[in-house]
Amino acid sequence: MKLISFKAPNTYLEGLDELVRAGVYSSRSEAIRIAIRDLLKRELNWKAGNMPASLMEVD
């Protein structure tokens, strides 16, 4: 994996922290990776059969 950085509004970070505290995700990073994966699946119309294998699992 590559490390990236970006700016996000405090409200986004607070929401991420709430999800982590609730145990929905183990970390902000995990939540963001899953959100990016889901965005790519939706926007690029990837189906499970033709989605790149590297996107099938998120660590």
C-alpha positions in Angstrom: 0.0 0.0 0.0 1.0 3.6 -0.6 0.7 6.3 2.0 -1.4 9.3 0.9 -2.5 12.4 2.7 -5.4 14.7 2.2 -7.3 17.4 3.9 -10.8 16.7 5.3 -13.3 18.8 7.2 -13.3 18.2 11.0 -16.9 16.9 10.7 -15.7 14.1 8.5 -13.0 13.2 10.9 -15.4 13.3 13.8 -17.7 10.9 11.9 -14.9 8.6 11.2 -13.8 8.6 14.8 -17.4 7.8 15.9 -17.5 4.8 13.6 -14.1 3.6 15.0 -15.3 4.0 18.6 -18.5 2.1 17.8 -16.4 -0.8 16.4 -17.7 -0.5 12.9 -14.1 -0.1 11.6 -10.8 -0.8 13.3 -9.3 2.6 12.2 -9.9 5.7 10.2 -7.6 4.2 7.5 -9.8 1.1 7.2 -12.9 3.1 6.9 -11.4 5.4 4.2 -10.0 2.4 2.2 -13.5 0.8 2.2 -15.1 4.1 1.2 -12.7 4.5 -1.7 -13.2 0.9 -2.8 -17.0 1.3 -2.7 -16.7 4.6 -4.6 -14.6 3.0 -7.4 -17.0 0.1 -7.6 -20.0 2.4 -8.0 -18.5 5.0 -10.2 -16.7 2.6 -12.5 -19.5 0.1 -12.5 -17.3 -2.7 -11.4 -19.0 -5.9 -10.7 -17.4 -8.7 -8.6 -16.5 -10.6 -11.8 -14.5 -7.8 -13.4 -13.2 -5.9 -10.4 -9.4 -5.9 -10.1 -8.3 -8.5 -7.6 -6.4 -5.8 -5.7 -9.7 -4.2 -4.8 -11.6 -7.3 -3.8 -10.0 -7.3 -0.3 -9.2 -4.3 1.8 -6.7 -4.7 4.7 
